[in-house]
C-alpha cells in the first residue's frame, strides 16, 4: 500500500472520529439502460406468432404471444395490434404443400408437437429469411414492427450432487445448521426463445436475440408445466423489454452526512 493511500485512510479515520454526528444514509437510485433497438420510426407492433414446440403439455406459441402483447401494452409506447395467433409451424407446412412438397415433419399422433428439439426447429427457420413473406405481412397490417422468432419449452432431467443444509440440536438444546451434499435425481423444464424483430415496411430483419432459462425440481415434485413456463418467461421479460424501450435498474447508494 502506497504512502498516499495510507495517509488518505488515516485522514478519513480522523475525520470520522472527530465528527460524532456523522451518519450514513442509503438513498434509492435508478440507472437507465438504453434500448437495444431504435423503434422511433414505428407506431405499431405486431406479435404475430412463433415457431414453437417441445413439451406437449404447454402451447408456448399462444402463451408467449399473449404474454408479450400484455407486457407491451403497459410498458411500451407502441400500439399493440390485435390479431389471431399464427402458428408458423403450420404456415411453413401449408406453403410446402402448396408448392408440391411434403410437410417437413409428421408427428406420431395429433397430440405430439411437430418440433421436439433444436434439430427439428432448424428445418423450419428458413421462413425468417423470406423477406417477401414478411413484407407482405407488413403490408397487411400497415407496416408495423413485427416480432416473431422461435420458442422451445422442453422437459429436462439431471442427476448429481445437490447442496442443502441440515439442522441439528445438541444435548444442551443449542441449534446448529450444517451444510450437506447429497446425490439426487432432478427434473424440470428449459425455455429457449429467440426473438426476431422485422421491419414490416421492407421485410428485413432488424435484430435478434436468444435466451435460455432452466429450472429443476426434486424428482418427486409435481409442479405443473404451465407454472414452470410462467416462472421461466418472467426471468426473460426484462431482457426482451430492454430491446424496445429504456429500462431502469433500481439500487441504493450510501452517503455520509
Secondary structure, DSSP 8 states (H G I E B T S, - for coil): --HHHHHHHHHHHHHHHH-TT--EEEEEEEEEE--SS--TT-SEEEE---EEEE-TT--HHHHHHHHHHHHHHHH-SSEE-------HHHHHHHHHHHTT---S---SSTTS-S--SHHHHHTTGGGGG-HHHHHHHHHHTTS-EEEEEEEEEEEEEEEEEEEEEEEEE-TT--EEEEEEEEEEEEEEEEEEEEEEEEETTT--EEEEEE--EEEEEETT----HHHHHHHHHHHHHHHHHHHHS-EEEEEEEEEE-
